Amino acid sequence: MAPLHKELLNEDLQENPVTYLDGMLETTLDLQGKPADRARSGRWRACAFLIAYDVLERMAWLMLTTNLVGYLESSMRERPKIAKRNFTNWIGVSHISSLFGAFLADAYLGRFWTTCVFSGVYLVGLLMMTMSVSIPALKPDSCEDFCQDLTATQIGFFYAALYVLALGTGGVWPCVPAFGADQFEEREQREKIMRNSYFNWFFLASAVGSLLSYTILVFAENNVNDQWLFGIPTISLSSALCVFLFGVSFYRFKQPKGNPLIKMAQVMVAAYRKRQVLLPPDDSRLYEEQDLRKHKFAWFEAVTPSPPASIGRKLCHTNSFRCLDKAAVVDTIRIVDGTARIPLSRWRLCPVTQVEELKMVFRIAPVWMGSLMFNVIKAQVSTLFVQQGQTMDRRLFVSDLSIPSVSMQGVISLTVLFSIPIYDLVLVPLVKRYTKNERGLSLLQRMGYGMFFSILAMVAAAVVEMQRLKIAVDHNLLNSEDKHVPFSVFWLVPQYVLEGLGEVFTSVGQLEFFYDQAPDGMRSLGTALYATNYGVAIFFNSLLTTLVNHINGETRWIRETDPNGGHLSYYYWLLAAMGSVNLVLYTLTAICYRYKKVDRIPVSTDSRSFEWNASELGLMQKPTLFSHIHALKVADQQLLGKPPLKVTSAA
């Protein structure tokens, strides 16, 4: 005869359309807050709307950013150095602001509503940008006869629009990919495999949007005015928001789990308060909510009717950061009217899962640091690669059509478009046979291979730059006003292809790693770490270039106005060397890393009370969904044959 709890679980699976996850119940809802119908919601049907949103949003973003430096220099009349500095600061802030949007999503709003609200803010920023080039009072005057200074209103409105837009991206970028991953149930093996593929195809959608933007730029750069160059991104994002809202009936929603910063602070405060307490030799004696594991000592039912503060999967205890385990040690038991009571203040006692969530944040931090150098190299794509291409022959084969240097980034998009299907459909099944890993390569292995490709990209860029300078010397162009070298821009293709392969491995791996390894209540913040990593790398790259030029003095390696007089290849070699050292350190970090482990325990999905199999638990109990089952050390009572104490939570 099957245990009673298994029969009830099977019955609930048929009656209640909810999501069962390893270790604990986590219900997915529809927009009205009712349990989502798993047969009609989620999976690829829902993700199709999110992938379409990503295509259109990425197209809007890149059409704006690829034109922005030129607009700052020409229309806003900023010096090239100032324009690039302002652009870099704005890009960095746009990515780092993801932490703010992700925090709101995880703590209060949820990923769907955060995406809706911040998409609206994003759209307002684009509308303001369009207004700044359309309304005469806000639009800079042309310089046909003479240039008038811009007014404070014109400058203020333009930069206000830029940073409103940056705030909007801060809510969109971390939430959309995480919301898409939420559409797959992790307990269902088939859907779990789908989710592993989802990140590949989501990134491919970004590549499609990028390629569309670069293609449009080739034909629009000299044929449309500023109103259209800013208006097209506005139309694109408006379409993206409409597509996102069309899919609302197919989405699965997960409720926010509360302020993650407070939860982390509670663990640290509780551990500090009990810093003098000795840890038990057996981790099963540590406190856990909804603890249905079989302990070595008796079971008790806490009759607290309120739900636990954080409903999510339970995590297995790990031996790292043992000092934090003291937060889960039960050191105080009060006897009230003959009944033992455990003080359940989270600032004094935290469950093991809450402690493990903080440990996960600490374990992720070195991986995040190890990923910075990859993004520093990636930052060259939109800066030095573009500068390098501007001095080369940009004619499209034998025609007179000259392509913008920035459009060479489309090679990366093409590389991603061709590589991701091969990776997902061919490489993963092939490698899986040998590694026995459902992803083929582990997430950290995948990221490491991408870092290696990025180092090769720097080597290729350095070799091409050395040849470009040699041709410039041969044609006496070092001190000439004509900076264009008779050397085809298509010689840059190898470094773009290698960087594209790096993104297929590392960028996709980063996005999936930070989502998968983040605590369940911090998954928006996890994907925000991916965007934030690039934002910090942008600032670090700016600092590095300034430092390198300062050290080299007169023989500056990087010359923005005269690339032929610099030594850009030296800087590429420096980045390749730094990337190699970083890869060694990253490999050591990856070897020491321990992936998240979820406690696999079935839990009731209903508020009905029922009896668990006595032979499995050791005694008869009647737990309900929101009951707290705690285990205390009562070996003396068991040895004496006394009934176990009944423990209730303090009011």
C-alpha positions as CSV (number, residue, x, y, z in Angstrom):
1,M,0.0,0.0,0.0
2,A,1.4,3.4,-1.0
3,P,2.0,5.9,1.8
4,L,-1.0,8.1,2.4
5,H,0.9,11.4,1.7
6,K,1.8,10.1,-1.8
7,E,-1.9,9.3,-2.6
8,L,-2.9,12.7,-1.5
9,L,-0.3,14.4,-3.6
10,N,-1.5,12.5,-6.7
11,E,-5.1,13.5,-5.9
12,D,-4.1,17.1,-5.5
13,L,-2.2,17.1,-8.8
14,Q,-5.4,16.2,-10.6
15,E,-7.7,18.6,-8.6
16,N,-5.5,21.7,-8.1
17,P,-3.7,23.3,-11.1
18,V,-0.6,24.4,-9.2
19,T,3.1,24.0,-9.5
20,Y,5.0,21.4,-7.5
21,L,8.6,22.2,-6.9
22,D,11.3,20.1,-5.2
23,G,11.3,20.5,-1.5
24,M,8.3,22.8,-1.1
25,L,5.2,24.1,-2.8
26,E,5.4,27.2,-4.8
27,T,2.1,28.2,-6.5
28,T,2.0,29.9,-9.8
29,L,-1.0,32.1,-10.4
30,D,-2.8,33.8,-13.2
31,L,-3.4,37.6,-13.4
32,Q,-6.5,37.4,-11.2
33,G,-4.5,35.6,-8.4
34,K,-6.0,32.2,-9.1
35,P,-4.0,29.0,-9.5
36,A,-2.7,29.0,-13.1
37,D,-3.9,26.3,-15.5
38,R,-0.7,24.5,-16.3
39,A,-2.1,23.0,-19.5
40,R,-3.0,26.4,-20.9
41,S,-0.3,28.7,-19.5
42,G,3.4,29.1,-19.5
43,R,6.0,27.3,-21.5
44,W,6.9,28.3,-25.1
45,R,3.4,29.7,-25.8
46,A,3.9,32.4,-23.2
47,C,7.6,32.9,-23.9
48,A,6.8,33.7,-27.6
49,F,5.4,37.0,-26.5
50,L,8.5,37.7,-24.3
51,I,10.9,36.8,-27.0
52,A,9.1,39.1,-29.4
53,Y,9.3,41.8,-26.8
54,D,13.0,41.3,-26.5
55,V,13.5,41.6,-30.3
56,L,11.7,44.9,-30.5
57,E,13.2,46.3,-27.3
58,R,16.7,45.4,-28.4
59,M,16.1,47.0,-31.8
60,A,14.9,50.2,-30.1
61,W,17.9,50.3,-27.7
62,L,20.6,49.8,-30.2
63,M,19.1,52.2,-32.8
64,L,19.3,54.8,-30.1
65,T,22.7,54.0,-28.7
66,T,24.5,53.7,-32.0
67,N,23.4,57.2,-33.0
68,L,23.9,58.9,-29.7
69,V,27.6,59.7,-29.7
70,G,27.3,61.3,-33.2
71,Y,24.3,63.3,-32.1
72,L,26.1,64.5,-29.0
73,E,29.1,65.7,-31.1
74,S,27.1,67.2,-34.0
75,S,23.8,68.5,-32.6
76,M,24.6,69.0,-29.0
77,R,28.1,70.3,-30.0
78,E,30.1,68.4,-27.4
79,R,33.7,67.8,-27.9
80,P,34.5,64.1,-28.8
81,K,36.1,63.4,-25.5
82,I,33.2,64.9,-23.5
83,A,30.6,63.2,-25.7
84,K,32.2,59.8,-25.2
85,R,32.5,60.3,-21.5
86,N,28.8,61.3,-21.2
87,F,27.8,58.4,-23.3
88,T,29.9,56.0,-21.2
89,N,28.4,57.3,-18.0
90,W,24.9,57.0,-19.3
91,I,25.5,53.4,-20.5
92,G,26.9,52.4,-17.2
93,V,24.1,53.9,-15.2
94,S,21.5,52.3,-17.5
95,H,22.9,48.8,-16.7
96,I,23.6,49.4,-13.0
97,S,20.0,50.7,-12.5
98,S,18.9,47.1,-13.1
99,L,19.5,46.5,-9.4
100,F,16.8,49.0,-8.4
101,G,14.2,47.6,-10.8
102,A,15.1,44.0,-9.8
103,F,14.8,44.8,-6.1
104,L,11.3,46.2,-6.6
105,A,10.3,43.1,-8.6
106,D,11.6,40.6,-6.0
107,A,10.4,42.5,-2.9
108,Y,7.1,44.1,-3.9
109,L,5.8,44.3,-7.4
110,G,6.6,41.0,-9.1
111,R,8.3,40.7,-12.5
112,F,5.2,41.2,-14.6
113,W,4.1,44.5,-13.0
114,T,7.7,45.8,-12.8
115,T,8.1,45.2,-16.5
116,C,4.8,47.0,-17.3
117,V,5.7,50.0,-15.1
118,F,9.3,50.4,-16.2
119,S,8.4,49.8,-19.9
120,G,6.1,52.8,-19.5
121,V,9.0,54.8,-18.0
122,Y,11.3,53.6,-20.8
123,L,8.7,54.7,-23.4
124,V,8.3,58.1,-21.7
125,G,12.1,58.6,-22.0
126,L,12.0,57.7,-25.7
127,L,9.1,60.1,-26.3
128,M,11.1,62.9,-24.5
129,M,14.1,62.1,-26.7
130,T,11.9,62.4,-29.8
131,M,10.4,65.7,-28.5
132,S,13.9,67.1,-27.9
133,V,14.7,66.8,-31.6
134,S,11.2,67.8,-32.9
135,I,10.0,70.8,-30.8
136,P,11.7,74.0,-31.9
137,A,12.1,75.3,-28.3
138,L,13.9,72.1,-27.3
139,K,15.7,71.3,-30.6
140,P,19.3,72.6,-31.0
141,D,19.7,75.1,-33.8
142,S,21.5,74.1,-37.0
143,C,24.9,75.5,-37.7
144,E,24.4,76.5,-41.3
145,D,25.5,80.1,-40.7
146,F,26.8,80.2,-37.2
147,C,26.3,78.1,-34.1
148,Q,24.4,79.4,-31.2
149,D,25.0,78.1,-27.7
150,L,22.5,75.6,-26.4
151,T,20.1,76.9,-23.7
152,A,20.0,75.3,-20.3
153,T,16.4,74.1,-21.1
154,Q,17.6,72.3,-24.2
155,I,20.5,70.6,-22.4
156,G,18.5,69.9,-19.3
157,F,15.5,68.4,-21.1
158,F,17.7,66.2,-23.3
159,Y,19.7,64.7,-20.4
160,A,16.5,64.3,-18.3
161,A,15.1,62.2,-21.2
162,L,18.3,60.1,-21.3
163,Y,18.2,59.3,-17.6
164,V,14.5,58.7,-17.5
165,L,15.1,56.2,-20.2
166,A,18.0,54.7,-18.2
167,L,15.6,54.3,-15.2
168,G,13.2,52.4,-17.5
169,T,15.8,50.0,-18.7
170,G,16.6,49.2,-15.1
171,G,13.2,47.5,-14.6
172,V,13.0,45.9,-18.0
173,W,16.3,44.2,-18.4
174,P,16.4,42.1,-15.3
175,C,12.7,41.2,-15.2
176,V,11.9,40.1,-18.8
177,P,14.4,37.2,-19.0
178,A,13.6,36.1,-15.5
179,F,9.8,36.3,-16.1
180,G,10.3,34.1,-19.2
181,A,12.2,31.5,-17.2
182,D,9.3,31.5,-14.7
183,Q,7.1,30.1,-17.4
184,F,8.7,26.7,-16.9
185,E,8.3,24.4,-13.9
186,E,11.5,23.2,-12.5
187,R,10.1,20.0,-11.0
188,E,8.8,18.9,-14.3
189,Q,11.8,17.4,-16.1
190,R,10.5,18.2,-19.6
191,E,9.9,21.8,-18.7
192,K,13.2,22.0,-16.9
193,I,15.0,21.0,-20.1
194,M,12.9,23.6,-22.0
195,R,14.0,26.3,-19.6
196,N,17.7,25.4,-20.2
197,S,17.1,26.0,-23.9
198,Y,15.0,29.1,-23.2
199,F,18.0,31.3,-22.3
200,N,19.7,30.3,-25.6
201,W,16.7,31.4,-27.7
202,F,16.1,34.5,-25.6
203,F,19.6,35.6,-26.4
204,L,19.1,34.7,-30.0
205,A,16.1,37.1,-30.0
206,S,18.4,39.9,-28.8
207,A,20.7,39.1,-31.7
208,V,17.8,39.3,-34.2
209,G,16.9,42.7,-32.7
210,S,20.5,43.9,-33.0
211,L,20.8,42.7,-36.6
212,L,17.6,44.5,-37.5
213,S,18.9,47.8,-35.9
214,Y,22.2,47.6,-37.7
215,T,20.5,46.8,-41.0
216,I,18.2,49.8,-40.7
217,L,21.1,52.0,-39.8
218,V,23.0,51.2,-43.0
219,F,20.1,52.6,-45.1
220,A,18.8,55.3,-42.6
221,E,22.0,57.0,-41.5
222,N,22.2,59.4,-44.5
223,N,18.6,59.3,-45.6
224,V,16.5,60.2,-42.6
225,N,16.5,63.1,-40.2
226,D,17.0,63.1,-36.4
227,Q,13.2,62.9,-35.8
228,W,13.1,59.5,-37.5
229,L,16.3,58.2,-35.9
230,F,14.8,58.7,-32.5
231,G,11.2,58.1,-33.6
232,I,11.8,54.6,-34.9
233,P,13.0,53.3,-31.5
234,T,9.9,54.9,-29.9
235,I,7.6,53.1,-32.3
236,S,9.6,49.8,-31.8
237,L,9.3,50.0,-28.0
238,S,5.6,50.9,-28.2
239,S,5.1,47.8,-30.4
240,A,7.1,45.7,-27.9
241,L,4.9,46.8,-25.0
242,C,1.7,46.0,-26.9
243,V,3.0,42.5,-27.7
244,F,3.9,41.9,-24.1
245,L,0.4,42.8,-22.9
246,F,-1.2,40.6,-25.6
247,G,0.3,37.6,-23.9
248,V,-1.1,38.3,-20.4
249,S,-3.6,35.5,-20.4
250,F,-0.9,32.9,-21.1
251,Y,1.6,34.0,-18.4
252,R,2.3,32.3,-15.1
253,F,2.9,34.6,-12.2
254,K,4.9,34.2,-9.0
255,Q,4.3,36.3,-6.1
256,P,7.2,38.4,-4.6
257,K,8.7,36.9,-1.5
258,G,9.5,40.0,0.5
259,N,12.5,42.3,1.0
260,P,15.6,40.2,0.3
261,L,17.9,42.8,2.0
262,I,16.0,42.4,5.3
263,K,16.2,38.6,5.1
264,M,20.0,38.8,4.6
265,A,20.3,41.2,7.4
266,Q,18.3,39.0,9.7
267,V,20.7,36.1,9.1
268,M,23.8,38.2,9.9
269,V,22.2,39.8,13.0
270,A,21.0,36.4,14.3
271,A,24.4,34.8,13.7
272,Y,26.2,37.7,15.4
273,R,23.9,37.5,18.4
274,K,24.7,33.8,18.8
275,R,28.4,34.1,18.0
276,Q,29.3,32.4,21.3
277,V,26.9,29.5,20.7
278,L,28.5,26.2,19.7
279,L,27.3,24.6,16.5
280,P,25.6,21.2,16.8
281,P,27.6,18.2,15.4
282,D,24.6,17.2,13.3
283,D,23.1,19.7,10.9
284,S,19.7,18.1,11.2
285,R,19.5,19.8,14.6
286,L,19.4,23.2,12.9
287,Y,16.0,25.0,12.7
288,E,14.0,24.7,9.5
289,E,10.5,25.8,8.5
290,Q,8.1,23.2,7.1
291,D,10.7,20.6,8.2
292,L,9.4,17.2,7.1
293,R,12.8,15.5,7.0
294,K,13.4,12.5,9.2
295,H,15.5,13.6,12.1
296,K,17.3,11.6,14.6
297,F,15.0,12.9,17.3
298,A,11.3,13.4,17.8
299,W,8.9,15.5,15.7
300,F,6.7,18.3,17.0
301,E,3.9,20.3,15.4
302,A,3.8,24.1,15.8
303,V,0.2,25.2,15.5
304,T,0.9,28.6,14.1
305,P,-1.9,29.4,11.5
306,S,0.0,32.1,9.7
307,P,2.1,31.3,6.6
308,P,5.9,31.3,6.7
309,A,7.6,34.6,5.8
310,S,9.1,33.2,2.7
311,I,7.4,30.4,0.7
312,G,9.8,28.7,-1.6
313,R,11.9,25.7,-2.1
314,K,14.0,24.4,0.8
315,L,17.8,24.3,0.3
316,C,20.1,21.6,1.5
317,H,22.6,22.6,4.2
318,T,26.1,23.2,3.1
319,N,29.3,23.4,5.2
320,S,30.6,26.6,3.7
321,F,30.4,29.9,5.8
322,R,29.7,27.8,8.9
323,C,29.6,30.9,11.1
324,L,26.3,31.8,9.5
325,D,24.8,28.5,10.6
326,K,24.6,29.9,14.1
327,A,21.6,31.9,12.9
328,A,19.7,28.6,12.7
329,V,20.7,27.2,16.1
330,V,17.8,26.9,18.6
331,D,19.4,28.3,21.7
332,T,16.3,29.5,23.6
333,I,13.3,27.4,24.7
334,R,10.7,29.0,27.0
335,I,8.2,26.9,29.0
336,V,4.8,28.6,29.2
337,D,2.0,26.7,31.0
338,G,3.9,23.5,30.7
339,T,4.5,23.9,26.9
340,A,7.8,24.5,25.3
341,R,7.9,27.6,23.1
342,I,10.5,28.6,20.6
343,P,11.0,32.3,20.0
344,L,10.5,32.7,16.3
345,S,11.9,36.2,15.8
346,R,13.8,36.2,12.5
347,W,16.3,38.5,14.1
348,R,17.1,35.7,16.6
349,L,16.4,32.5,14.7
350,C,16.4,31.9,11.0
351,P,15.6,28.7,9.1
352,V,18.4,26.8,7.3
353,T,17.0,27.8,3.9
354,Q,17.3,31.5,4.7
355,V,20.9,31.0,5.9
356,E,21.7,29.1,2.7
357,E,20.3,31.8,0.6
358,L,22.8,34.3,2.1
359,K,25.6,31.7,1.5
360,M,24.5,31.5,-2.1
361,V,24.9,35.3,-2.5
362,F,28.4,35.0,-1.1
363,R,29.3,32.1,-3.4
364,I,28.0,33.9,-6.5
365,A,30.1,37.0,-5.7
366,P,33.5,35.6,-6.8
367,V,32.0,34.3,-10.1
368,W,30.5,37.8,-10.7
369,M,34.0,39.3,-10.1
370,G,35.6,36.8,-12.4
371,S,33.1,37.7,-15.2
372,L,34.1,41.4,-15.2
373,M,37.1,41.0,-17.5
374,F,35.0,39.4,-20.1
375,N,32.8,42.4,-20.2
376,V,35.7,44.8,-20.2
377,I,36.8,43.1,-23.4
378,K,33.2,43.2,-24.7
379,A,33.2,46.9,-24.1
380,Q,35.8,47.3,-26.9
381,V,33.2,46.3,-29.4
382,S,31.3,49.6,-29.1
383,T,34.3,51.7,-28.5
384,L,37.8,50.8,-29.9
385,F,36.5,48.4,-32.6
386,V,34.3,51.2,-34.0
387,Q,37.2,53.7,-33.8
388,Q,39.5,51.1,-35.6
389,G,36.9,50.6,-38.4
390,Q,36.4,54.3,-39.0
391,T,39.9,54.6,-40.3
392,M,39.6,51.7,-42.8
393,D,38.1,51.2,-46.2
394,R,34.3,50.8,-45.4
395,R,33.1,50.3,-49.0
396,L,30.8,47.3,-49.4
397,F,32.8,45.1,-51.7
398,V,33.1,46.7,-55.2
399,S,30.1,49.1,-54.7
400,D,30.3,52.7,-53.7
401,L,28.1,52.1,-50.7
402,S,30.0,52.8,-47.5
403,I,28.7,51.1,-44.4
404,P,28.9,52.7,-40.9
405,S,31.7,51.3,-38.8
406,V,29.2,50.6,-36.0
407,S,27.3,48.3,-38.3
408,M,30.1,45.8,-38.3
409,Q,28.7,44.8,-34.9
410,G,26.1,43.0,-37.0
411,V,28.7,40.3,-37.5
412,I,28.4,39.5,-33.9
413,S,24.6,39.2,-34.3
414,L,25.1,36.9,-37.3
415,T,27.5,34.8,-35.4
416,V,25.0,34.4,-32.5
417,L,22.2,33.6,-35.0
418,F,24.2,30.8,-36.5
419,S,25.9,29.5,-33.4
420,I,23.1,29.2,-30.9
421,P,21.0,26.7,-32.9
422,I,24.1,24.6,-33.4
423,Y,25.0,24.8,-29.7
424,D,21.5,24.0,-28.5
425,L,20.5,21.4,-31.1
426,V,23.8,19.7,-31.9
427,L,26.5,20.4,-29.3
428,V,24.4,20.0,-26.1
429,P,23.0,16.5,-27.1
430,L,26.5,15.4,-28.2
431,V,28.4,16.7,-25.1
432,K,25.7,15.4,-22.8
433,R,26.5,11.8,-23.7
434,Y,30.0,12.2,-22.2
435,T,29.4,14.7,-19.3
436,K,26.1,13.3,-18.2
437,N,25.1,16.9,-17.5
438,E,21.6,17.9,-18.8
439,R,23.0,21.1,-20.1
440,G,26.0,19.5,-21.9
441,L,28.5,21.8,-20.3
442,S,28.0,23.1,-16.8
443,L,27.2,26.8,-16.6
444,L,30.6,27.7,-15.3
445,Q,32.4,25.6,-17.9
446,R,30.3,27.3,-20.6
447,M,31.3,30.7,-19.3
448,G,35.0,29.7,-19.2
449,Y,35.0,28.7,-22.8
450,G,33.5,32.0,-23.8
451,M,36.2,33.9,-21.9
452,F,38.8,32.0,-23.9
453,F,37.1,33.1,-27.2
454,S,37.2,36.7,-26.0
455,I,40.9,36.5,-25.4
456,L,41.4,35.2,-28.9
457,A,39.3,38.1,-30.1
458,M,41.8,40.5,-28.5
459,V,44.7,38.6,-30.1
460,A,43.0,38.9,-33.5
461,A,42.3,42.6,-33.0
462,A,45.9,43.2,-32.1
463,V,47.2,41.4,-35.2
464,V,44.9,43.3,-37.5
465,E,45.7,46.6,-35.9
466,M,49.5,46.0,-36.4
467,Q,48.9,45.4,-40.1
468,R,46.7,48.5,-40.3
469,L,49.4,50.6,-38.8
470,K,52.0,49.1,-41.1
471,I,49.9,50.1,-44.2
472,A,49.4,53.5,-42.7
473,V,53.2,53.9,-42.4
474,D,53.7,52.6,-46.0
475,H,51.3,55.2,-47.3
476,N,52.7,58.1,-45.1
477,L,49.4,58.6,-43.3
478,L,50.8,59.0,-39.7
479,N,50.9,62.8,-39.9
480,S,48.5,63.2,-42.7
481,E,45.1,64.9,-42.4
482,D,43.6,61.9,-44.3
483,K,43.3,59.3,-41.6
484,H,41.7,56.6,-43.9
485,V,43.9,53.6,-44.5
486,P,43.5,51.5,-47.7
487,F,42.7,48.4,-45.7
488,S,39.3,46.8,-45.9
489,V,37.1,47.0,-42.8
490,F,36.2,43.3,-43.4
491,W,39.6,42.3,-42.0
492,L,37.9,43.0,-38.6
493,V,35.4,40.2,-39.2
494,P,37.5,37.5,-37.3
495,Q,37.6,39.5,-34.1
496,Y,33.9,40.2,-34.3
497,V,33.2,36.5,-34.9
498,L,35.4,35.4,-32.0
499,E,33.6,38.0,-29.7
500,G,30.3,36.6,-31.0
501,L,31.3,33.1,-30.0
502,G,32.3,34.5,-26.6
503,E,28.9,35.9,-26.1
504,V,27.2,32.6,-27.1
505,F,29.1,30.9,-24.4
506,T,29.7,33.4,-21.6
507,S,26.9,36.0,-22.0
508,V,24.2,33.3,-22.2
509,G,25.9,31.3,-19.5
510,Q,26.0,34.3,-17.2
511,L,22.4,35.1,-17.7
512,E,21.3,31.5,-16.9
513,F,23.8,31.1,-14.1
514,F,22.8,34.2,-12.1
515,Y,19.1,33.3,-12.5
516,D,19.5,29.6,-11.6
517,Q,21.9,30.0,-8.7
518,A,20.2,33.0,-7.1
519,P,17.9,32.4,-4.2
520,D,14.3,31.8,-5.3
521,G,13.2,35.1,-3.8
522,M,16.1,37.0,-5.6
523,R,15.9,35.8,-9.1
524,S,15.3,39.3,-10.6
525,L,18.3,40.5,-8.7
526,G,20.2,37.5,-10.1
527,T,19.5,38.5,-13.7
528,A,20.3,42.1,-12.7
529,L,23.8,41.0,-11.8
530,Y,24.3,40.1,-15.5
531,A,23.4,43.6,-16.6
532,T,25.2,45.2,-13.7
533,N,28.4,43.3,-14.5
534,Y,28.5,45.0,-17.9
535,G,27.8,48.4,-16.4
536,V,30.6,48.1,-13.9
537,A,32.9,46.8,-16.7
538,I,32.1,50.0,-18.7
539,F,33.3,52.2,-15.9
540,F,36.4,50.0,-15.3
541,N,37.3,50.1,-19.0
542,S,37.0,53.9,-18.9
543,L,39.3,54.0,-15.9
544,L,41.8,51.6,-17.4
545,T,42.1,53.6,-20.7
546,T,42.7,56.8,-18.7
547,L,45.3,55.1,-16.5
548,V,47.1,53.6,-19.5
549,N,47.3,56.9,-21.4
550,H,48.5,58.7,-18.2
551,I,51.3,56.1,-17.7
552,N,52.4,56.3,-21.3
553,G,52.5,60.1,-21.4
554,E,53.4,61.4,-24.8
555,T,53.3,58.0,-26.5
556,R,49.7,57.4,-25.7
557,W,48.4,54.1,-26.9
558,I,44.8,55.3,-27.5
559,R,44.3,58.5,-29.5
560,E,40.7,59.3,-30.1
561,T,41.3,61.9,-32.8
562,D,44.3,60.3,-34.4
563,P,44.2,56.5,-34.3
564,N,47.1,56.3,-36.7
565,G,49.4,58.0,-34.3
566,G,48.6,55.7,-31.4
567,H,49.4,52.1,-30.5
568,L,46.0,50.5,-30.2
569,S,47.5,47.1,-30.7
570,Y,49.5,47.4,-27.4
571,Y,46.2,48.0,-25.5
572,Y,44.7,44.9,-27.2
573,W,47.7,42.8,-26.1
574,L,47.3,44.2,-22.6
575,L,43.6,43.2,-22.5
576,A,44.5,39.7,-23.8
577,A,47.1,39.3,-21.0
578,M,44.7,40.5,-18.4
579,G,42.0,38.2,-19.7
580,S,44.4,35.2,-19.6
581,V,45.3,35.9,-15.9
582,N,41.6,36.4,-15.1
583,L,40.7,33.1,-16.8
584,V,43.2,31.2,-14.6
585,L,41.7,32.8,-11.5
586,Y,38.2,32.2,-12.7
587,T,39.0,28.5,-13.3
588,L,40.1,28.1,-9.7
589,T,36.9,29.8,-8.6
590,A,34.8,27.5,-10.8
591,I,36.5,24.4,-9.4
592,C,35.8,25.5,-5.8
593,Y,32.2,26.5,-6.5
594,R,29.3,24.3,-5.2
595,Y,26.0,24.5,-7.1
596,K,22.7,25.0,-5.3
597,K,21.1,21.9,-4.0
598,V,17.3,21.7,-3.3
599,D,15.9,19.5,-0.6
600,R,13.6,17.0,-2.4
601,I,10.6,16.6,-0.1
602,P,6.9,16.3,-1.0
603,V,4.6,18.8,0.7
604,S,0.9,19.0,0.9
605,T,-0.8,21.4,-1.6
606,D,-3.9,21.8,0.4
607,S,-5.1,23.3,3.6
608,R,-6.7,20.0,4.6
609,S,-5.1,18.1,7.5
610,F,-4.0,14.5,7.0
611,E,-1.9,11.9,8.8
612,W,1.6,11.1,7.5
613,N,2.7,7.5,7.4
614,A,3.8,6.8,10.9
615,S,6.5,4.3,9.8
616,E,8.2,7.1,7.8
617,L,8.1,9.8,10.4
618,G,8.4,7.8,13.5
619,L,5.1,9.0,15.0
620,M,1.8,10.3,14.0
621,Q,1.4,14.0,13.1
622,K,-1.2,16.1,11.3
623,P,0.7,18.8,9.4
624,T,-1.0,21.4,7.2
625,L,0.3,23.6,4.4
626,F,1.3,26.5,6.7
627,S,2.3,24.4,9.8
628,H,5.9,24.7,11.1
629,I,7.4,21.3,11.9
630,H,10.4,21.7,14.2
631,A,12.7,19.2,15.7
632,L,14.3,19.7,19.1
633,K,16.9,17.6,20.9
634,V,14.7,15.4,23.1
635,A,16.8,12.2,23.2
636,D,16.3,12.0,26.9
637,Q,12.5,11.8,26.6
638,Q,12.8,9.2,23.9
639,L,15.1,7.0,25.8
640,L,12.9,7.2,28.9
641,G,9.8,6.3,26.8
642,K,8.2,9.7,27.5
643,P,5.9,11.3,24.9
644,P,7.6,14.1,23.0
645,L,7.0,17.7,24.0
646,K,4.6,19.8,22.0
647,V,6.1,22.9,20.7
648,T,4.2,26.0,19.7
649,S,5.5,29.2,18.2
650,A,5.5,32.2,20.4
651,A,2.7,34.7,19.7
